[in-house]
Amino acid sequence: MRVYLAVALLMLAFVAYTEAQDAETIEEKFSNFGKQMAEVSKNVAEKAKTAFQELHNSEFATESRTWVQKQIENIKAQFNQ
């Protein structure tokens, strides 16, 4: 939800900024808008990647994976008997 609000706020700021500069052509406005959106999406992607890595490497996640692996090994051992 915060991401949507941040993007909306950035778009409003960009519109206000571009309207304040009368010398820019429409082509320059779209070019600048594209660059800013690329930067925003890059930042969001980096933050998402970092959050996923932190979650993947968290103590809870590693303990859960270990527990599941042990349970699978126990079930395999029971079937092999």
C-alpha positions as CSV (number, residue, x, y, z in Angstrom):
1,M,0.0,0.0,0.0
2,R,2.9,2.4,0.8
3,V,4.5,1.7,-2.5
4,Y,1.3,2.8,-4.4
5,L,1.1,6.0,-2.3
6,A,4.8,6.7,-2.9
7,V,4.4,6.3,-6.6
8,A,1.3,8.5,-6.7
9,L,3.1,11.2,-4.7
10,L,6.1,11.0,-7.0
11,M,3.9,11.3,-10.0
12,L,2.1,14.4,-8.6
13,A,5.5,15.9,-7.7
14,F,6.7,15.2,-11.3
15,V,3.6,16.8,-12.8
16,A,4.0,19.9,-10.6
17,Y,7.7,20.1,-11.5
18,T,7.1,19.7,-15.2
19,E,4.4,22.3,-15.2
20,A,6.7,24.8,-13.5
21,Q,9.2,24.5,-16.4
22,D,7.7,26.1,-19.4
23,A,10.8,25.8,-21.6
24,E,10.5,22.0,-21.8
25,T,8.9,20.3,-24.7
26,I,6.5,17.5,-24.4
27,E,9.1,15.1,-25.7
28,E,11.5,16.2,-23.0
29,K,8.7,15.8,-20.4
30,F,8.0,12.2,-21.5
31,S,11.8,11.5,-21.6
32,N,12.2,12.8,-18.0
33,F,9.1,10.9,-16.8
34,G,10.4,7.7,-18.3
35,K,13.8,8.1,-16.6
36,Q,12.2,8.9,-13.3
37,M,9.8,5.9,-13.5
38,A,12.8,3.7,-14.5
39,E,14.6,4.9,-11.4
40,V,11.6,4.4,-9.1
41,S,11.1,0.9,-10.4
42,K,14.8,0.1,-10.0
43,N,14.6,1.2,-6.4
44,V,11.5,-0.8,-5.7
45,A,13.0,-3.9,-7.3
46,E,16.2,-3.5,-5.2
47,K,14.2,-3.1,-2.0
48,A,12.0,-6.1,-2.8
49,K,15.1,-8.2,-3.6
50,T,16.8,-7.2,-0.3
51,A,13.6,-7.9,1.6
52,F,13.3,-11.4,0.0
53,Q,16.9,-12.2,0.8
54,E,16.5,-11.1,4.4
55,L,13.4,-13.2,4.7
56,H,15.1,-16.2,3.0
57,N,18.2,-15.9,5.3
58,S,16.2,-15.2,8.5
59,E,16.5,-17.6,11.5
60,F,12.9,-18.6,11.2
61,A,13.2,-19.5,7.6
62,T,16.4,-21.6,8.0
63,E,14.9,-23.4,11.1
64,S,11.7,-24.1,9.2
65,R,13.6,-25.6,6.2
66,T,15.8,-27.7,8.5
67,W,12.7,-29.0,10.4
68,V,10.9,-29.8,7.2
69,Q,14.0,-31.6,5.8
70,K,14.2,-33.7,9.1
71,Q,10.5,-34.6,8.9
72,I,10.9,-35.7,5.3
73,E,14.0,-37.8,6.2
74,N,12.0,-39.4,9.1
75,I,9.1,-40.3,6.7
76,K,11.5,-41.7,4.2
77,A,13.2,-43.8,6.9
78,Q,9.8,-45.1,8.1
79,F,8.8,-46.2,4.5
80,N,12.2,-47.9,4.0
81,Q,11.7,-50.1,7.1
